[in-house]
Amino acid sequence: MMVPPDIEAFEERAAIAEFDGGLTRAEAEDVAARDQGFISAQYYWQWLADYVVNKGYPR
């Protein structure tokens, strides 16, 4: 079973990459997603959405 990604770490990494690294938000999110083993932010967000819908993630 795969554990949900660390959303706080994702957001922090993306913010650092965007502001300190001079990347666009989309580029920064791709960096943050790759840090957690995803190929892009699109796959990160899709995995998270599927997890919430299919596993009944607590509100």
C-alpha positions in Angstrom: 0.0 0.0 0.0 1.3 3.4 -1.0 1.1 6.2 1.6 -0.4 9.5 0.7 2.2 12.1 -0.4 3.3 14.7 2.1 1.3 17.7 1.0 3.1 20.1 3.4 6.5 19.1 2.1 5.2 19.4 -1.4 4.0 22.9 -0.9 7.1 24.0 1.0 9.4 22.6 -1.7 7.4 24.2 -4.5 7.5 27.6 -2.7 11.2 27.4 -2.3 11.8 26.3 -5.9 9.5 29.1 -7.1 10.8 32.0 -5.0 14.4 31.1 -4.4 14.9 29.2 -7.7 13.1 31.7 -9.9 10.9 29.0 -11.4 7.3 29.4 -12.5 4.7 27.9 -10.1 4.1 25.0 -12.6 7.9 24.3 -12.9 8.3 24.5 -9.1 5.4 22.0 -8.5 7.0 19.6 -11.0 10.2 19.8 -8.9 8.3 19.2 -5.7 6.4 16.2 -7.2 9.6 14.6 -8.5 11.1 14.9 -5.0 8.3 12.6 -3.8 8.7 10.1 -6.6 6.1 11.4 -9.1 7.0 12.2 -12.7 5.2 15.5 -12.6 2.8 17.7 -10.6 0.0 16.5 -12.8 0.5 12.9 -11.7 1.0 14.0 -8.1 -2.4 15.8 -8.0 -4.1 13.0 -9.9 -2.8 10.4 -7.5 -3.9 12.5 -4.6 -7.4 13.1 -6.1 -7.8 9.3 -6.8 -6.7 8.5 -3.3 -9.3 10.9 -1.8 -12.1 9.6 -4.0 -11.3 5.9 -3.8 -10.1 5.4 -0.3 -12.5 7.7 1.6 -9.7 9.9 2.9 -10.9 11.6 6.1 -12.2 15.1 6.0 
